[in-house]
């Protein structure tokens, strides 16, 4: 059996002496779409930032393609970082640059390719997300959904094996969100890319996630891991079933 492309082992995350989540262990398979779920403030985005090496774990480790990202430095760390791309909730595009210029940036910073090749690759990435005709536009001229697609194109510029997406559907209407889900599923299927997605959007979870890992801030750990439909229908944890069936808590029912 192939080694998982991401291995999270006994991870403890937090800030200083404050432990947010502890004893987190799970794997992500090559080509899988994994969703990270949980209530507000449970540490979903913090977990993702530890997985991409932006934060250093308090204990445990994250292996990307078998290598510990927190312990790597120099050339080894740069090689690991090349294996994944990241998009953040607001897209983080440079507003004064065209979409083409935004997608060109990683290629200009991390390769020695000639200008013509960089331009061609950037246009190909925009075409892959359905934005070939918008290459010359700046982000302010685009809808929220188009900005999210452009951010994905930029994250794909260096041909990573993995994409980490933080709340990709945030602020989008249901139709635009469904189109983005379709794009993610298509990229995973056709390119064999692995996706790790922080989200709380049930429609997206059931539409594209192969498995989910659910975090809980009270227990400071993982309370569910598996296929969304199976957890919805068979989980023995009441909060998990409540989340997947979109049921209010008893306290909320009287508000």
N, C-alpha and C positions, 0 to 999 in steps of 0.2 A: 504493500500500500504506500502511495506517495506521501511524503512528509508534508504536513499542512504549510501553506505559504506564510501564515501568521500563527504564532504560538504565544499565548499569554499564560504565564506560569506564576502562580501564587503572588499576584500583584497587589501591592498596597499603595494607594495613592492618596494624596492630600497636600496640605500646606504646612510646613514646619512641624509642629507637634500635633496638628489637627489631622486625624485620619478620616478621610471622606469615604473610602471604600477599601475593603481588605479581602485578602485571600481569593482574588479573582483568577480563575483558570478556565480557558476555553481556546479552541482552535478555529481557524478559518481556512477552508479548503480553496485551492486554486479554482478560479472561475465562479466562486460562490458569491451570492449577494447576502451579506449578513447585516441585520439591523440591530442597533443598540437602542434599547427602549428603557423607559422608566418615568417616574413622576418628575415634576419640575424641581430642579435643584438637587437631583439625586447623584449627579456627577457624570452624566453621559458625555458632555463635551470635554470634561477633564480627563476621562478615560481615553478619548480619542487623542487628546494632546499628549498623553503619555505614550500611546501607541505609535505616534509619529515622531517621538523624540523631542518634542517641544518642551515637555516637562520631564524631570527625572523621577522615577518611582521611589517611594520610601523603602520599598522592599520588593523582591521578585524581579521578573524580567519580561521583556517583550522581544521575541525573535521574529525578525523579518527575513524570510527565506533562509532560516537557520542561523542568523546572526543577531547578536544582542545589540540593539540600536543604542541603548543607553551607555554601554561600555565601549562602543566603537569611537574612534577619533581619526582625524586626518583623512587619508585617502579611503580607508575602509568605511568611515562614516559617510563620506560623499557618495561612495558607491551604493550604500544602502539607501540613502535619500533619493537616488536616481530611480529606485525601484517603485516609488509611489508618487502620486500627485494628490493634492488637497484642494478642496473648495470649501469656503466658509459661508456662513449663513447669508451674508449680504453680497456675496460674489467677490468683493475685494478687487474689482477691476480698476485700473488707473483711468480716472475720468477724463483726463486730457488727451488720452491716446485712443486711436481707432481700435476696433476689435483685432484687426490684423497686427497692429503694433503690440497689443497686449499679449497675443499668442506667440509672437516672435520673441518676447523677452526671455523666457527660459532657454530658448535655443541660442540666443545671442550670448547669454551669460555662461552657459555650460557646454557649448560645443565650439568647434573651430570650423564649422561649415561655412561655405561661401554664402554671400548675401542671397544669391538666386535660389540656392537650395533651402535656406531658412524661409524665404518667402513662399516657396512651393509647399513646404511641409506645413507651415502655418495655414495656408489656404486649404490644404487637405483636411486639417483638423477642424476648421470651421465648416467645411462641407460635411464632415461626418456628423456634426450636430445640427445640420440644417440651416447654417448661417452663411453660406457662401456668398449670397447676394448682399450681406450686411457688413462685409469686411471693412469697408471704409467708414462706417458709422462709429460715433463715440457712444459710450454706454448710456448717456442721458437721452439719446435718441431711440432707445430700445425699451421694450416692455420688460417687466420683471422676469418673465419666463425666458426671454431671449438673453438677458444678462446671465441667468443661471446656466444656460447652454454655453454661452461664451466662456464662462469660468471653467466649465468642464473641458472645453476645447483647449484652454490654456494649461489646465492640469494634465492633459494628455500629450502635451507638446513633445516631451522626451520619451514617449512610448513606455510609460510605466506599466508594471504588472498589476498594480493595485491603485484604486482611487478611494480616498477617504472623503466623504461628503457630509458636511455638518448642516442639518436641517435644510436639505435642498428644496423642499416644497413650501417652506415658510413664506407666507405672504402671497401665495399664488392661488388663483381661483381653481375650482375642481377640474375644469377642462384642461387648463394649462398644466396643472399638476399631473394629470393623467398622461399628457404628452411627454412630460419629463420622465415619468416612470417608464414609458414605452422606450424612450431613448436609452435609459440605463439598462433595461433588460436586453435591448438589441446589442449594445456594446458588450455586455457580459457574454451573450450567446455567440456573437460573431467574432469577437476578438479574444475570447477567453479571459477577459479581465476580471479581477476580483474587486468587489465593492464592499466597503464598510460604511454604513450609513447611519448617522445619528438622526433619529426621527421620532415623532409621536403620532404621525398621520396613519390612522388605521387603514384607510383605503390603499395607501402606498405599500404598507406592510404586507397586506394580503395579496396585492397585485404582483409584487416582485421579489419579496424576501424569501430566500430558501430556508434560512433559519434566523432566529432572533435570540439575543441575550438580553434579559430583563434585569435591571438594577433596582435596588431598594435602599433608600437612605436610612430606614429604621434598622434593618439588619446589617447595613453597610456591606452588602454583598450581592451575589447573583441569586435571584429567587426562581428563575426559569431560563431554560435554554433548550431550543428545539424548533420544530416547524410551527409557524403561526396557528394554522388551523387545529393542529393537534393540541397545542397549549390552550386554545380557546375552548375546545370541546372536552379535554380530558385532564387538564391540570387539577391537582388537588389543593392548589393554593387559592384561596378566595379572592385575593387582590388581583391575581393574574387573570382569573376568569372575568372579574369585574372590569378590568382594563380592556380585554379583548372583546367583551360584549358591550362595551361602552355604557356601563351602568353606574348611576350616581351612588355615592356612599350614603349610608343611612343618615349621617349628619347633614349632608347636602340636601337631602330630600325635603328638609323643613326650612330651608333658607328662601 
